[in-house]
Amino acid sequence: MTRVVGAGSVRCGERRGPCAGGMSGFRGLGLAAWLAEQAQQLGIGRPTPVQAACIPPILQGRDCMGCAKTGSGKTAAFVLPVLQKLSEDPYGIFCLVLTPTRELAYQIAEQFRVLGKPLGLKDCIIVGGMDMVAQALELSRKPHVVIATPGRLADHLRSSRTFSLRKIKFLVLDEADRLLEQGCTDFTKDLEVILGAVPATRQTLLFSATLTDTLNELKSLAMNKPFFWESQAEVRTVDELVQRYLLVPERVKDAYLVHLIQTFQDEHEDWSIIIFTSTCKNCQILNMMLKKFNFPSVALHSMMKQKQRFAALAKFKSSVFKILIATDVAARGLDIPTVQVVINHNTPGLPKIYIHRVGRTARAGRHGLAITLVTQYDIHLVHAIEEQIKTKLQEFSVEERAVLGILTQVNVARRECEIKLEATDFDEKKEINKRKQMILEGKDPDLEAKRKAELAKIKKKNKQFRERVQQTLQEKKQLQLKRKLQKKARRQQRQSAKEEK
Ligand SMILES: Nc1ncnc2c1ncn2[C@@H]1O[C@H](COP(=O)(O)OP(=O)(O)OP(=O)(O)O)[C@@H](O)[C@H]1O
């Protein structure tokens, strides 16, 4: 059974479970008429399974952990019941939502704002890269809902007494597993500060498409026996997503990328693509290179100024640019319905990063395509991904001759872009950003640099020692072999002399 709902269609059936019908669907879950009506106006007419399962227990006052596939409506699963509770007893600050990226914070705030419009909802976004004084002022005005990234909110808690989180009713952790894991951005210290500032009696709501990986740590956050809901499907990606891989030698990767984009551009009128890459530098270089080929692309990575990041995303969302080249800062949560294709320029090292990246397409019942470029060194990563998502990736076929035809041109273009970037202060900026981060983490950058240099020295010495040992062993082995051969030769000589006699 397929039903068209608003902007996209949500398939109700095996994968997403039964859906209640019409506006009564949300009403039947216990939501007020005004809220169900407001959701309906946004195309959120029938609850998705995660909404149908989680909204009633949240309304009953229970902690909740919801694990459902990407694009299945987890945001509304917490926004709607929070708004209902807020309407019954409005005060500020009522709800705190934590999320790992700044862009995601703005997206969640928008859902709150639109669904909560009849309430005259006041929200406040607290993320890094924006003016701290203005944020402090907003916080002091007691907004109903605060949506924050942990680092900046913890900074406010450490430095300001103009607001309090002591009375919040709801603490929501969106992309909860990311907030708890110790990845390149480690939120644990900031979370400690935040958890120390919120009341123990709060209701805690945790959502993600990959919650099960950090389940035990998360359970300790939701204290009063949380209601746990997980989508039953074995396959962890959505049915509407076509998943392919393309085995390519490392040095011709970019030619394949250019060929894929060109083909897609030629064959489709209304299109948009997200390309994920591993580093900020590569993101920048790819963007420069694609522009050389006149592709309408824009970059998004953490070394860009926040205003540039927002502008890039806004232009991509409004289709001014059809290609977004991003690092994993855009891998989670972003909801851009027009994205039809995700290309992984590098194979993600972790299956869950793959799940979130490819989940930027095929959302809310729409169809999508994900192509992962795989080099000979990444085959084991593809196997790990396939094992986790319980799906075999099929090979994507490409006309190799066409790729060879542009190979030199693409490689020359890339080299030119690399040289151009080297002439800028990009690497220097990276170094400055690193130092800033260390200072924020309470470390002394100079001391750390000294420590790092010493560690590198020790490592180098150890390596040299290992190499010397290896060389000596090798020489010894060779000497032994030489002697053996000489002995053998002498023996043969003696033998043939005997035979001659
Ligand atoms: N009941 C519904 N009916 C139709 N569309 C819906 C419904 N609920 C949410 N949506 C739409 O589905 C899209 C995806 O929702 P959302 O961003 O909440 O997904 P998600 O599960 O949080 O995904 P991710 O794991 O990638 O963060 C949004 O555009 C949202 O408006």
PDBQT file of the ligand as one rigid body, heavy atoms in Angstrom, charges set to zero:
ROOT
HETATM    1  N1  LIG A 601       4.064  11.600   9.249  1.00  0.00    +0.000 N 
HETATM    2  C1  LIG A 601       4.718  12.103   8.209  1.00  0.00    +0.000 A 
HETATM    3  N2  LIG A 601       4.202  12.076   6.977  1.00  0.00    +0.000 NA
HETATM    4  C2  LIG A 601       4.888  12.601   5.932  1.00  0.00    +0.000 A 
HETATM    5  N3  LIG A 601       6.070  13.183   6.005  1.00  0.00    +0.000 NA
HETATM    6  C3  LIG A 601       6.634  13.232   7.217  1.00  0.00    +0.000 A 
HETATM    7  C4  LIG A 601       5.999  12.699   8.381  1.00  0.00    +0.000 A 
HETATM    8  N4  LIG A 601       6.798  12.922   9.452  1.00  0.00    +0.000 NA
HETATM    9  C5  LIG A 601       7.889  13.556   8.981  1.00  0.00    +0.000 A 
HETATM   10  N5  LIG A 601       7.798  13.747   7.659  1.00  0.00    +0.000 N 
HETATM   11  C6  LIG A 601       8.802  14.386   6.768  1.00  0.00    +0.000 C 
HETATM   12  O1  LIG A 601       9.817  13.442   6.550  1.00  0.00    +0.000 OA
HETATM   13  C7  LIG A 601      11.069  14.099   6.365  1.00  0.00    +0.000 C 
HETATM   14  C8  LIG A 601      12.134  13.413   7.198  1.00  0.00    +0.000 C 
HETATM   15  O2  LIG A 601      11.869  13.600   8.567  1.00  0.00    +0.000 OA
HETATM   16  P1  LIG A 601      13.039  13.746   9.652  1.00  0.00    +0.000 P 
HETATM   17  O3  LIG A 601      14.039  14.761   9.201  1.00  0.00    +0.000 OA
HETATM   18  O4  LIG A 601      12.403  13.947  10.960  1.00  0.00    +0.000 OA
HETATM   19  O5  LIG A 601      13.712  12.292   9.542  1.00  0.00    +0.000 OA
HETATM   20  P2  LIG A 601      14.661  11.559  10.569  1.00  0.00    +0.000 P 
HETATM   21  O6  LIG A 601      14.036  10.276  10.883  1.00  0.00    +0.000 OA
HETATM   22  O7  LIG A 601      14.997  12.462  11.699  1.00  0.00    +0.000 OA
HETATM   23  O8  LIG A 601      15.924  11.303   9.646  1.00  0.00    +0.000 OA
HETATM   24  P3  LIG A 601      17.503  11.272  10.033  1.00  0.00    +0.000 P 
HETATM   25  O9  LIG A 601      17.753   9.982  10.735  1.00  0.00    +0.000 OA
HETATM   26  O10 LIG A 601      18.184  11.358   8.721  1.00  0.00    +0.000 OA
HETATM   27  O11 LIG A 601      17.758  12.453  10.903  1.00  0.00    +0.000 OA
HETATM   28  C9  LIG A 601      10.849  15.544   6.728  1.00  0.00    +0.000 C 
HETATM   29  O12 LIG A 601      10.809  16.303   5.541  1.00  0.00    +0.000 OA
HETATM   30  C10 LIG A 601       9.518  15.559   7.425  1.00  0.00    +0.000 C 
HETATM   31  O13 LIG A 601       8.820  16.754   7.224  1.00  0.00    +0.000 OA
ENDROOT
TORSDOF 0
